């Protein structure tokens, strides 16, 4: 068993080193790193600072989503939630194979004393909302770049409002879980249902905060793409969405180096978007994302930790 774990760890390390090396070689081969870096000389410092501030704003909104979930409890201050969000974002973006996701429940336990099962269920609930938003945006991109008929737009309100339907269906889904979910996943499925807010307006605020975060993120990323690509707004947004959708794929290199750009190219092609501009602008966007992630991680490091002593008693009531 130990040998199997060691072999898996070594395989991840080998994959990570190979992916980063291949990424550096491909960029050097097609463009040259000097050309990539010189392109930033054309970017206004004011624009750069503004975009970094808005990217940090999206982290703060996601922290507010955690804080609001536990409100009005004073045991989950916004500053501590921001520390968790920034640290989790750093680990999740830089660690390979989505292994950084596991940091969220560990950070919640360390900071607030939240049980691992509760924190994991909360993370899954957040990811369900994030995935739903990406699916809605994906459908919009498909309708925009395909020859789909306008009557198909009726499905959009259904997709947009789907997470809110979890609230009235909660008890019904809990009853159906043992029948339709395998034993292996039944407990986790029930935990996610149990952690749904008991107040509809709490769920509504989580949903709105998720849209605010993603909406801001995609608009900012689209502007960054347009710094390096002479295309229209909607083409740049389609490529941006393609990169973000690909970022949820479980298999990715450290920092998403290479896999982010590959998914952007592949999904963009599925939308009918092609051109050298996608890779060139995508690399630039990705570099800024990594820089923002590192910068926010440093900020998170200097936010004082609470140590999870006071919140431990109340957090056990989540499940």
C-alpha positions in Angstrom: 0.0 0.0 0.0 2.8 2.4 0.9 4.7 1.5 -2.3 1.5 2.2 -4.3 1.2 5.7 -2.7 4.9 6.4 -3.3 4.6 5.4 -7.0 1.5 7.6 -7.4 3.4 10.5 -5.8 6.4 10.0 -8.1 4.2 9.8 -11.2 2.5 13.1 -10.2 6.0 14.7 -9.7 7.2 13.3 -13.1 4.1 14.5 -14.9 4.4 18.0 -13.3 8.0 18.4 -14.2 7.5 17.1 -17.8 4.4 19.4 -18.2 6.2 22.5 -17.1 9.2 21.7 -19.2 7.1 21.0 -22.3 5.1 24.2 -21.7 8.3 26.3 -21.6 9.6 24.7 -24.7 6.4 25.1 -26.7 6.2 28.8 -25.9 9.8 29.3 -26.7 9.4 27.4 -30.0 6.3 29.2 -31.3 6.9 32.7 -30.0 10.0 33.0 -27.8 9.7 34.2 -24.2 11.2 37.5 -25.1 8.2 38.3 -27.4 5.8 37.2 -24.8 7.3 39.4 -22.1 7.8 42.4 -24.4 4.1 42.4 -25.3 3.5 43.6 -21.7 5.3 46.9 -22.4 2.2 48.0 -24.4 -0.1 47.5 -21.4 -0.9 50.6 -19.4 0.2 50.2 -15.7 -3.2 51.7 -14.7 -5.0 49.1 -16.6 -2.9 46.4 -15.1 -3.4 47.6 -11.5 -7.2 47.9 -12.2 -7.5 44.4 -13.5 -5.4 43.0 -10.6 -7.7 44.8 -8.2 -10.8 43.4 -9.8 -9.3 39.9 -9.8 -8.7 40.3 -6.0 -12.3 41.5 -5.8 -13.5 38.2 -7.1 -11.5 36.4 -4.3 -13.1 38.7 -1.8 -16.6 37.9 -3.1 -15.9 34.2 -2.8 -14.7 34.8 0.8 -17.9 36.7 1.4 -19.8 33.6 0.2 -18.2 31.6 3.0 -18.8 34.3 5.5 -22.4 34.8 4.5 -23.1 31.0 4.7 -22.3 31.1 8.4 -23.8 34.5 9.3 -25.0 35.8 11.7 -22.4 33.7 13.6 -19.5 35.9 14.8 -17.2 32.9 14.7 -16.5 33.2 11.0 -15.2 36.8 10.4 -14.7 37.9 6.9 -11.0 38.4 7.3 -10.5 34.8 8.2 -12.7 33.6 5.4 -10.6 35.7 3.0 -7.4 34.1 4.4 -8.9 30.6 3.7 -10.0 31.7 0.2 -6.6 33.2 -0.8 -4.7 30.2 0.5 -7.0 27.7 -1.0 -6.9 29.5 -4.4 -3.1 29.5 -4.3 -2.8 25.8 -3.5 -5.6 24.8 -5.9 -4.1 26.7 -8.8 -0.5 25.7 -8.3 -0.8 22.0 -7.2 -1.2 19.4 -9.9 -4.2 17.1 -10.5 -6.6 19.2 -8.5 -4.9 18.0 -5.3 -5.1 21.6 -4.0 -8.9 21.2 -3.5 -8.2 19.1 -0.4 -6.8 22.1 1.3 -10.2 23.8 1.7 -11.6 21.4 4.4 -8.2 21.3 6.1 -8.0 25.1 6.2 -11.6 25.3 7.5 -10.7 22.9 10.3 -7.5 24.7 11.2 -9.1 28.1 11.1 -12.5 27.5 12.5 -12.5 23.9 13.9 -15.1 22.9 11.2 -15.5 19.1 10.8 -13.8 17.8 7.7 -17.1 16.2 6.4 -19.0 19.5 6.8 -16.3 21.6 5.1 -16.0 19.0 2.3 -19.8 19.1 1.7 -19.7 22.9 1.7 -16.9 22.9 -0.9 -18.9 20.5 -3.1 -22.0 22.8 -2.8 -19.9 25.7 -3.9 -18.4 23.7 -6.8 -22.0 22.7 -7.9 -22.9 26.4 -8.1 -19.7 27.2 -10.0 -20.2 24.3 -12.4 -23.8 25.4 -13.0 -22.7 28.9 -13.9 -20.1 27.6 -16.3 -22.8 25.4 -18.0 -25.1 28.4 -18.4 -22.2 30.4 -19.9 -21.3 27.4 -22.1 -24.9 27.2 -23.4 -24.8 31.0 -24.1 -21.6 30.6 -26.1 -23.0 27.7 -28.0 -26.1 29.6 -28.9 -24.1 32.6 -29.9 -21.5 30.9 -32.1 -23.8 28.2 -33.6 -26.8 28.3 -35.8 -29.2 27.5 -33.0 -32.7 28.8 -33.2 -33.9 31.5 -30.8 -36.6 29.3 -29.5 -34.0 27.3 -27.7 -33.4 30.2 -25.4 -36.3 29.0 -23.3 -33.9 26.6 -21.6 -31.7 29.4 -20.3 -34.0 30.5 -17.4 -34.3 26.8 -16.3 -30.5 26.4 -16.2 -29.9 29.8 -14.5 -32.4 29.1 -11.7 -31.6 25.4 -11.2 -29.5 25.7 -8.0 -32.4 27.6 -6.3 -34.6 24.5 -6.9 -32.5 22.6 -4.5 -34.1 24.3 -1.6 -37.8 23.2 -2.1 -36.5 19.7 -3.3 -34.2 19.1 -0.4 -36.4 16.8 1.6 -37.6 14.9 -1.5 -34.0 14.4 -2.7 -33.0 13.1 0.8 -35.7 10.5 0.6 -34.7 9.4 -2.9 -30.9 9.3 -2.2 -30.8 5.7 -0.9 -32.7 4.5 -4.0 -30.8 6.2 -6.8 -27.3 6.9 -5.3 -24.9 4.0 -4.8 -23.9 3.2 -1.2 -20.4 4.5 -1.8 -21.6 8.0 -2.7 -24.9 8.1 -0.7 -23.3 9.5 2.5 -21.5 12.3 0.6 -24.7 13.1 -1.3 -26.7 13.3 1.8 -24.1 15.5 3.5 -24.3 18.0 0.6 -28.1 18.1 0.9 -27.8 18.4 4.7 -25.5 21.4 4.4 -27.9 23.3 2.2 -28.9 26.5 4.0 -32.1 26.2 6.0 -33.0 29.7 4.9 -33.9 30.3 1.2 -32.4 33.8 1.2 -29.1 32.5 2.4 -29.0 30.1 -0.7 -30.2 33.0 -2.9 -27.3 35.2 -1.6 -24.8 32.4 -2.2 -26.1 32.1 -5.8 -25.9 35.8 -6.4 -22.4 36.0 -5.0 -21.3 33.2 -7.2 -22.7 35.0 -10.3 -21.0 38.2 -9.2 -17.7 36.5 -8.8 -17.8 34.7 -12.1 -19.3 37.6 -14.0 -16.5 39.9 -12.8 -13.9 37.3 -13.5 -14.9 36.6 -17.1 -15.3 40.3 -18.0 -11.8 41.1 -16.6 -10.3 38.1 -18.3 -11.9 39.1 -21.6 -10.4 42.6 -21.3 -7.0 41.1 -20.7 -7.4 38.9 -23.8 -8.3 42.0 -25.9 -5.0 43.6 -24.8 -3.2 41.0 -26.9 -5.7 40.1 -29.6 -7.3 42.2 -32.3 -10.7 40.5 -32.3 -14.2 41.4 -31.2 -15.5 41.3 -27.6 -17.6 38.1 -28.0 -14.8 36.1 -29.6 -12.4 37.1 -26.8 -15.1 36.2 -24.2 -15.7 32.8 -25.9 -12.0 32.0 -25.7 -11.9 33.1 -22.1 -14.9 30.9 -21.2 -13.1 28.0 -23.0 -10.1 28.4 -20.8 -12.1 28.6 -17.6 -14.2 25.6 -18.5 -11.1 23.6 -19.2 -9.6 24.6 -15.8 -12.2 22.4 -14.0 -10.8 19.2 -15.7 -9.2 17.1 -12.9 -6.0 16.4 -14.9 -3.8 19.5 -15.0 -0.2 20.5 -14.5 1.1 22.7 -11.7 -0.5 26.2 -12.3 -2.3 24.7 -15.2 0.7 25.4 -17.4 0.0 24.0 -20.8 -3.3 22.3 -19.8 -5.1 25.7 -19.5 -4.0 26.8 -23.0 -4.7 23.4 -24.5 -8.2 23.4 -23.2 -8.7 27.0 -24.3 -7.7 26.0 -27.9 -9.7 22.8 -27.9 -13.0 24.2 -26.5 -12.6 27.4 -28.6 -12.4 25.2 -31.7 -15.6 23.4 -30.7 -17.2 26.9 -30.6 -15.9 27.7 -34.0 -13.1 30.0 -32.8 -9.7 29.6 -34.4 -6.6 31.6 -34.8 -3.1 32.1 -33.4 -4.4 34.9 -31.3 -6.1 32.4 -28.9 -2.8 30.8 -27.9 -0.9 34.1 -27.7 -3.5 36.0 -25.7 -4.2 32.9 -23.7 -0.6 32.6 -22.5 -0.6 36.2 -21.5 -3.8 35.9 -19.6 -2.5 32.7 -17.9 0.7 34.4 -16.8 -1.3 37.2 -15.2 -3.6 34.7 -13.4 -0.5 33.0 -12.0 0.9 36.3 -10.9 -2.4 37.3 -9.3 -2.6 34.0 -7.5 0.9 34.3 -6.1 0.3 37.9 -5.0 -3.0 37.1 -3.3 -1.4 34.1 -1.6 1.2 36.5 -0.1 -1.7 38.7 1.1 -3.4 35.7 2.6 -0.2 34.7 4.5 -0.1 38.0 6.4 -3.8 37.9 7.5 -3.7 36.7 11.1 -4.9 33.2 11.8 -7.6 32.4 14.4 -6.5 28.9 15.1 -10.0 27.3 15.1 -10.5 27.2 18.9 -13.5 29.4 19.4 -15.5 28.3 16.4 -15.0 24.6 17.0 -18.0 24.1 19.2 -20.5 25.9 17.0 -19.2 24.4 13.7 -20.0 20.9 14.8 -23.7 21.8 14.5 -23.5 22.0 10.7 -24.4 18.4 10.2 
